[in-house]
Amino acid sequence: MKKSMIFPAILLLLFAGCSERENGIDYNNEEIRIVSKFGPVTRGEGPIATFSSLNVGFARLDQQGSDWKWKSSQLDGIVNGSTKVLSFSPVENYPSDKSQKVRLTGWYPRVVSAEYFDSSTGKVTFPEIDGSTDIMVTEMVEGSQDVKFTGITFYHILSQVTVKAYVEDADAADTWGKIQSVKILGKKQGFTLTLPTETGNKPNAVPDGTDKLPLSDIDTHDDISPLDLSTAIGTGLAKTLGTAMFAPGDHTTDKLQIEIGTEKKGTVIAKVSNNFAEGTSYTITLKFNKNGESAPAEVAIEPTVTVSPWINGTNPVEVGVAVPTDATITVLAYADQTIEVTLIDDDEATESAGEPEIVSVPLDEIGTGSLYIGDKVIKSIQKVSGGTPILIGRKKAGEDKITVVLNVDAAHKVQWRTKESDATTALIGTAAELLLRFNAPNTVTTYEFESDIDLVGEEWVPVEELSSGVTVDGQHHKIYGLIINSAATAVDFLGLFNACSGIIQNLHIKSGAITVNINSSTSGGGGVFVGELKSNGQIIGCSNSIPVNGRYSAGICGRLTEGSIIGCVNHGAITGSTGIGGICYYHTAENGIIKACYNTGSITSSGTPAYTGGIVGRFNTDANRGINACYNIGSISTTSSSAVTSMGPINGHSTSKAATVKCYHSASSYTGALPASANASKAFSQTNWPNKEDENWDIGNDPTTGKYWKNLGNQKNNPSPTDFPKLYWEED
């Protein structure tokens, strides 16, 4: 939500002064003035609570027929500190023609030199951001004598940070001594505003410059005073170093760098990963440990970022600022009630889980409420009065904002939602909906993912079978935290689905683990997606990144008895005593095929015969060309001390005809003897590389016509290639 200063305005008509002319327009004696409640303007973390007058700048566009023309100079706006009246000096008037329109757009602070406002280009220049002065802009508004200006809003366009610091113990304090200076690299910049010409639009703000921006003292706005870290031992005694305002920017990848001058360790750099949004205030806390290193090396400073609203003025009535939000939750059954939202750390991002955070969110008359989650995961929600927890498992995952919608009955049980105007497609956007385990009524023929989902520690109970005629479409979303464990009980088949006669497509498993215990007396199998693919079932455009442990298992499918696996990837490590593969353990489908798939995960067996391969562990069928246009670059190895048989880079064992066609492997992935039975696979090299004219190696984004590959990599890196082919659905 935008942060803004609101000017709820009443037009004040004063009759004074003389007529004037500019741009060929006559102005009469009706002055443009606005009486406003003007909130304090932010400097650093604190506001200017009182002022005798405040200078703002404006630009004016006058209507000339179908055209508009800028007034040549900046309008000097003045806000009276006592009356809060916004006026202009010299006076600005409406045109004499009552229907002739005027457009205004403004900024704070007013630029001090005429050269910084250029009406010919519609640009305003702020030569330098000092870090302690706010910059605000308005939208372009329009008025005339017939339709007066009704108000104007100033929006903050900078981000604000307060930097705090503490040491973990007294030894750390002795290691570092005092903090003497703090500067934010690359944030002392100039600013150019390109003014809008259409109503409702704000100026486009572009920063320029790469100098260091020093923090300033919150109270005095001067340089910060040295901080003796011996007074800031432990997180509860973290001391404020200073504050700064700068151009917003996404620093989740290109991290914000803070240069810290210390008494005993010289200059060090702390890197902060965060998306700094305009109009938002952040607190960055720096933890200094006792293992400091000398300059100029980067040291183990652990930055954390928390977000708070833009600081309100002393009079909250005058400054209405909303809390930033990046998540919206709608539960119609809970309209006009309050829910508690449990937030947890994202293990993928933080590598550790802290204490849950509980946030109360009031819902409106349609059951919608908003909150800020930052880098956290929404674990669950619960109605405050009489509700039960509902698992959500949602995080932003690269999105700016997320939306959660639930259909909940009177017993607080989640019910299926379907697409608008399409009752045959059920929607999955939360962990609770995924945990319904695809049990929608028979009228549903498609399950469609709306978002990435984290199962937040809930162990998955495999679905017995995905029936023929039913499709699960992941829309290239991801599942996090998929845990399946059959270690205690031997089973025949195991996976997200124990069996599949339908279609699973465009779904990616990103974190979790699977432990497989397949009955030795059956020809079963375990896979991340499917235990047994049968009856012309299909797995298309899917990937796995989680480890699988157990015999007769693989990264995608345990056993292929009939059907096809197309355009899939395994990145997870596969380990087991015998019978393991990157894509499929056991291929017995005479009419089945695995094509345009590859494996990068390590595959390690401990038994013999190993029945272990980069794509398929065991191929036992009369099918011809059953593994087509596949490759493996994952390491294939054994821990057995005995002589190992039935192991290979693509297929570990085959009783078929030509089982593999146009398949490749990296020379380093497998160094043993290639298996017999015409299981040909070529090691990647300058002369052995797929060509787009080869069967199933065409480039494009149309798997229905055999265009399975986004690119075929770069064989120029040989003899040790590192850039291998990528599938049509993969990101750059």
N, C-alpha and C positions, 0 to 999 in steps of 0.2 A: 504494500500500500504506500502511496506517495506521502512524503512528509511535506508539510506546507505551512506557510503562515497565511491565515485567512483574513481577508479584509471585508467583513460584512458591511457593505457600504450603503450610505444614503446620499443621494445626489444633493448637493447644496448649491442653490442658484444665487449668485451674487451679481448685481448689476453695477458694474464699475468699469472705468477705463474707456478706451476709444476703439474704433474699428481698425483693423489692420488687414494687410494683403500679403500673401506669399503663394507661389505656384499658381498665380492667377485666380486665387480664391478670396472672396470677401468673408471676413469674420465679423459678426456683430458683437454686442457687448455682453453676451451670456458666457460667463467664465466656466471652465471645466474645473470643478473642485470635488473632492471626495472626502467625506467624513468617515474615518475608519477607526476600528479598534485595532491598534497596531501593537502586536506582541513584541517582546524583547528580541533583539537580533543577537545571534550566537557569536561569541568570540571564544575560541578554545572550547573548553567544556562548559564555561559559564557564559551567561548572557549579559548584555548591557541592559541592566534593569531600568535605568533612568537615563534620559538624555534631553538636552534642551531642544535639539532638532536633529533630524536624520536625513542625510542627503541620498536621494535615489535618482537614477537616470531613466529617461524614457525616450523612445523614438516614436515619431508620428507619421502615419500614412494618410494622405488626403485623397478622397475619391475625385477623379476627373473623368467623367463619363464612364467608360468601361475600364479605364486605367486607374492606377494608384501611383502616387508619387511621394517619396520620402521628404519630410521637412529637412532642411539642410544641416541643422545642428541638433545636438543632444538637448532634450528638454530637461531642465533642472527641477526635479521634484524635491519638495521639502515636507517632512512630516514634523509637525509641531509637537514637542514632547509633552506639553500640557493638555492641548485640546485633541491631539491625535488627528488633526486635519491634514490631509495630503493636498498640497497645492503646487502650483508651478510658478517659477520666477525666471524670466518674465511670464506674465499671465498667459494661459492658453485658452482660446475661445472656440466654440462651435462655429461652423460656417454659417453664413447668413441664410443660405438655403436650408430650411428646416429638415429636408429629406436627405441632404447631402451627408455622407457618412465619414466618420473619422475612425481610424484604427490606432491603438496604442499598445506598445509592448515595453516592459520595463526591466530594470536590473538593479541590484545593489551589490557593492557600493557604486555610487556615481563615479564615472571616470573623470580624472582631474584635468585632462588636457584635451583640447579640441581634436588633436591628431589621433586620439584613440577611438573616435567615432567617425566612421566613413559612410556618409549617406549614399555615396555612389555605388558602393558594394553591399551596403546593408550589414556592416560588420562593426562589432565593438571589441576592443582589445584591452585585456588586463595584462599589463607587462609582466607582473610577477605575483604569484600566490605567496603571501607571507606566512601561511600556516595557522594564523590566529584570527583571520577575518573571514567571515562567512561570505559566500557568493550565492545570490538568489536571482531567479529570473521569473518572468510572468509569461503566461500565454498571450497571444495576440487577441485583444478584445475590440469590440466595435460598438460605436454609438453615434447618435445624431441628436439634433434637438427634438425630433419626433420620438426616437427610442433612445433614452438616456443610458449611460453606463450604469450597470447595476452592481458592480463589484469587481474586485481583482484579487488574484491569489499569487503570492510569491512562493516559488518552490526552491528548496535547497538543492544545489547541484554538486556539492562536495560530499565526500565521506569524512567522517570524524573519528579519530582514534585517540584513546587514552592509553598510555603505556605504563604498566606497573612492573615491578621486579621484586624478587625475593631469592634467598639462597636456601639450600636444603638443610644446612647445619653450620655450626661455627667454623668448622674446617673450611667450608666453602667460602664463608665470609672472609677468612684470612687469606685464602687463595686469590680472591679478586680485589679486595680493598674497596675503594670507592668507585662509583660510576660517575664519570666526569662530563660526559656529553652523550647525546643520543641524536642521530640524524637518520632520516628515511631517504634511502637512495633513490634518485631519479624523480623525486616528487616536488622539487622546487621549480615550478614551471610557470610559463605564461598561459593565458587563456584567450581564445578567440571565440566570440559568439557570432554566429551567422543568424541574423534576425529573420523571423518568419514573415511572410506576407499574407498568409491565410489565417482566418480566425480559428482559435482552438489549438493552434500549434505553438510550441515553445521554441526559443532559440536553440540551435544546434551548437553545443559547446565542445570545443576541441582543444586539449592541452598541448603545450609544446615546450620542450626543455628536459634536461636530464641532470640538473644539479641536485645537491643534497639539501633536504629540507630539515632544519633543526626543530626539535620539540621546543615548545614554549611553556613557561610556568602557567598553570591553570588560573591562578589568581592575578598575577601581575602582567602576564603575557610577555615577560622578558625571557632571557635565556634561563634554562633550568639551573638549579643549584645542585652541587655534587651530592650524591646519596651514599652514605656510609652503609654498606650492606650488612654490617654487624647489627644494625637496627631493624633488619628485615629478614629474620630467620624464620622460615616456615611460611606456608601459603597464607596462613591467617594474618601474618604481619606484612604482606606484600605492600610496598610503598609506591605511590604514584610518582613517576618520573616527570611526566609532562603530557602535553596534548598537541595535536596538529590536525589541520583539515587540508585535504588534497583531492586531486581529481580521482573519481572512482575508477575501478578497474577490476577485472577478474585475474586474481593472482593465485588461483588454485594450482596452476602448472608453473607459470613464470612467477615464482614466489616473491612476495614483497620482502625487500632486504632492509634490515635495520642495522645501522652501524653504531656500535657502542664503544665509546672510549673509556677504558678502565684504568685504575691507578696502577695495578700490578701486572696486568696481562695485556696492556696495550689495546689496540683496536681489534675488535672481533665483530663478526657478522651473525645476526640471527635471521633466519628465513621463516617467513610466515605464509602458510598456504590458506588463502581465503578469497572469496569474492566480495570485494568492498563495493557496496551499492551507494548510490547517491542518497542524500537525506537520511543516512543511517549512522548511528554511533556505535563504535566497537571498543571493547577493552582488550588489549593484548597484554597478557601476563607472561613475563620472562622468568624462567626458573634457571638459576645459575648453580651448577653443581661444583664439586671440589676437584674435578678432573680437568681444570682449565688448561688451555694450551696457549703458547705465546703467539703474538701476532706474527704474520698476517693470516695464520691458518684459521679456518672456521672451527668453532668449538662447540661442545655439547650443551648448547642452550636450548631448552625445550619450550618453544612458544605455544601458547594456547590462545584461542580467540573466542570471546563471548560477545553477544550482540545485545544491545539495549536500545530503547527508543532515543531519538534525538532529544537532547535535554530540554525540558520545558522551562519557561521563564518563571519568575517568582509569582506571577499572577496567571494561573492556568486557564482562567477564563479568556485571557487575551491571546494565548498561544495554544491552539488546538492541534496537537500532533498525535498521530496514530502509531501504535506499535507496528513495526514491520512484520509482514506475514509472508510465508512462502508455501503454506499448505492450507487447503480448504477441505472440510469434511461435511458431507451432507447425509443425514439420516432422517428421512421424513417422519418416521415413527417417533422420533425424539424432538419434534418441533417445540420451541419455546421452553426447552429444558437445558440442563447443563451436563456436559460429559467431562470425564477426566481422561486425559490423553497421557499414556505412558511413553516416554521417550527414552531410548537407550543408545549407547554409543554404537557406531557402525564398526564392527570388527574388521571389515575390509579396509576401512580408512584409518582407524586409530590403532589397530593391532592390540587393543585391550578394551575391556568392557568396564565402564565405571558404574556408579550407582544410578539406578533409573531416576528420571526426572518426571514429576507429575505436574501436568498443566491443566487447569480448569478452563474449559471453553464453552461459553454460552452459545446456544443455537437459536436462530431466529425463527420466524413463523413458518418457514419452509424447511426447517431442520438444518440450516447451514451455519457453520462457524469457521473461523480462521485462526491460525496460530503460526508461530515461527519455529521451524525445526532445525534449520542450519544443516550441519553434517550428520545429524542424528537420524535414527530410524524410529518411525512410529510403530511401537510394538503392539499396542492395544488401545482400545477405547472402552469406556464403561459409563453408562448413565449413572449419575450421582445418586439418584433416588431409586433404589431397587433393581439396578441393572446387574448384569454379569459381564465379565471381560470378553471382548471380541477381538481376536487377533487380526492385526492389519498388515504388519510386515512391509511397510513402504518407506522408501527414502528417495531423495531427489535424483541421485544417480546421474548427474550431469544436467538435469532439468532445472530451470529457474524456479518453477512452482509445480506442485503436484495437487491433484484433486482426487479425493476418496469419496465414493458413493456406495452406500449400503442399503439393502432391503432387509429390514429386521421386523420379525413378527412380535406379538405381544409377550411372548416368552423369551424375548431377546435372542432368538435363534435367527441366524443369517439365512435368507432365502435367495434363490437364484434370481438374477436380473437378466433380462434379454435386451437385445438391440431394439432401438426404436423402430417400429414398423417391420421387425423381423423376429418373430417369436421362435424361429428355428436356431437362432444363435445366442447362446448363453455367454455372459461376460464374466471374466475373472480379473479382478483388480485388487484383491486383498488375500492375505493368507487364509482368512476364514472361508472365502469362496473356493480357494484351491483345495482346502481341507474338506470340502464337501465331496471330494473325490469323484468328480464327473458323474454325479448321480442324478442329473436333471431328468425331467420327464422324457418319454420317448419321442415327443414332438421336437426335441432339440437334436439337431444333427451336427452342430458345430459348437465347439468351445473356443472362444477367442480371448487371448490375454490383452488387457488394456495397459499393463505396466510391468516393470520388474517387480518381483515379489520375494521377500525374505521370510522363510518359515520360522524365524526367531526361536530356534531350539526345539521346535515341535517335530518329533520323529515321524517320518512318512510311513503309512501303512499302504503297501502296494494295492493298486486297483486290480481286481482279478483279470478283467479283459476289457480292452477297447474294441467294441463290436464293429463289424463290417458296416460301412455306410456312415460312420461317425468320424469327424475330423477334429483334431486338436491343433489349433493354429496359434503359435506363440507370438506371431507378429514380430519376431526377432527380439522378444523380451527375454529376460533372464530370471532364473530361479536361484536364490541364494539359500544356503543352509539346508540342502537336501540330505537328510540322514536316513539310510536304510540299513538295518542290521538283522541278519538272520543267523548270527554266529551260534546261538543257542539251539536253533531248530533247523534241521536239514529240510530243504524244500526242493521242488522240482524246477521251478522257474521263479525268477526274482527280477524286479525292476520297478520303475515308476508305474508301469503296467506289467503284470506278470505275463500277459499275452496280449497280442495286438493283431486284429484283423482289419482295423481301420487305418487312418492316416494321422501321423504325427509330423508336423512341419514347423519350421521357423522358430524353434525353441532352443534355449541355451542354458545349460546347467553350469553355474559359475563357482559355487562353493558348497562344501559338505563332504560326505564320504559314504561309501557303500562297502559293507562286509557281507560276503556271499558264502553260503554253506549249502552247496548243491548235493543232493543225494547221489552217491557214487553208483547206485544200482540203476539209475535212469540216464537217459541221454538228454538231460536238462541243461539249463544254462542261466546265467545271470548277466544283465546289462543295465546300464544306467537308465536308459529309456524303456527297454522292453526285455523281458526274459525270453519269450518265444515270439518271433514274427512269423505269422502264418496266414493262410487263406488270402493271399495277395495283399497283405498288409504292406504299408509303406512308411518309411522314415525319410524325410526329405529336408535338407537345409538345416540340420540340427548340429549342435556341438556340445561336447562334455569337457569340463576342466577339473573334475574331482577325482580323487584316487578310488580305485576299486581293488579290494583284497579278497581273494578266494579263488578256488579252482573253478574251471568251466565258466569263465567270465570275460567280459570285454567292456570297452568304453561306451558302446552304443547299444548293441544287441547281444544277448547270450547265444541264441540259436536261431538261424534262419532256415525254416522248413518250407516256406513259400512266401514270395514277396520281393521287395526291393529296398535297398538302402542307397540313397542318392544324395550327393553333395553334402556329406557329413564329415565332421572332424572330431578326433579325440586328442585332447591335450593332457588328460589325466594319466597318472602313473598306474599301471596295472601289475599286480603281483599275485602269484598263486603257485601252487605246487605243480599243476599240470593243466593244460587246456586253457590258454589265455590268448587274447588278441586285442589289437588296438580298436578295431571297429566291431568285429563279431568273433565269438569263440568258434562256433561250429556252423558251417555252411553245408546244409544237406538238401538245398532246394534245387531240383532239377531245372525248374524254370525261374529260379531266383537269380538276382544279380546284385552285386555291390559295385557301384561305379561312381567315378569322380569324388572319391573320398581320400582322406589322408590322415596320418597319425604323426604326432610329435611327442607323445608321452612315452616315458621309459616303460619297458615291458620286461619283467624279471620273473623267471620261473625257477622252481627248486626241484622239480621231479624229472623223471625220464620214463617213457618218451615225453618230451616237453609239450608237443602239440601247441607250439607257440609261434606266432607270427605278427608282423607289424600291422597287417590288415585283418587277416583271418588266421586263427590258430589251427584249425582243422577243416579241410575241404573234402567231404566224403560224398560225392555225387557224380553222376555221369554228365552233369551239365557242362556245356562248353562255354567258354568265355565268361565264367561266373564272377571273375574279379577283373574289372575293366577300368583303365585310366585312373589308377590309384597310385599313391606313393607313400613312403614311410621315411621319416628322418629321426624317429625316436629310437633310442638304444635298445637292442634286443640282447638279453644276456641271461645267464643261469648262475645259480649259486650251488648247483649240484657238484659233488666231487666225482660223480660217475660220468662215463661217456654219455653225452647227450645226443639224442636223435630227434627228428621231427621238429626242427626249428629253422626259421628263415625270415628274411626281411619283409616279405609280403605275406606268404602263406607257409605255415610250418609243416603241413602234411597234406598230401593229396593222393586220392586214388582215381582222379578224374582224367579227362582228356586235357586239352590246353586250358588249364584253370585260369591263368592270368594272361591279360592282353594289355600291351602298352602300359606296363607298370614300372615304377622306378623306386630307387631307394638311395639314400646317401651312403657313400662307401664306408663312413665311420659308424653307421648305425648297426651294422652286422658284419662281423669279420670271419664268421665260420663258413663251413662249406654250404653251398646252396642246396636245398632239398631236391630230390629227384622228381620224376613224374611230370616233366615238362613245365615246371613252375618257373618260367622265365621271368626275371626282373633285372633291369639294367641299373647299374650304379650311375647316378647323375655325373655327367662330365660335359666337356665342350662338344663332344660328338654324340653323347647320349642325353638328349633333352627333348621333352615333348614339343610337338609342333602343332599349331592350331588346325592344320589340315588333318592331323591324326584323329582317329575315331574317339569321340567324347572328350577331346581336348580343345574344342573351339572356344573362342573368347566372346563374351557378351553377358547378357543378363536375361536369358530366356531358356531355362532348363527344359521346357517342353520341346525345344528344337535342338537340344544337345549343346547349347552354349552355357556350359557349366562354370567357366573360369573367368574371373575378373582380369587376371593377367597370368602369364606363365613364368614369372620370376625373371631372374637375370643370370644367364649362364656365363656371362663374362667374368664373374667372380671366381670361376674355376681356376685351379683344380680343387679349391675348397669353397664351393658355393654356399652362400648364406641367405640368398634371396630366392625363395622357392615359390611355386605357383600358389595363387590365392583364389578361393571360390567366389562365385558371383555375388554372394550376399555379404561377404566380409568387408569390414571397414578398412580404410586406407591405413 
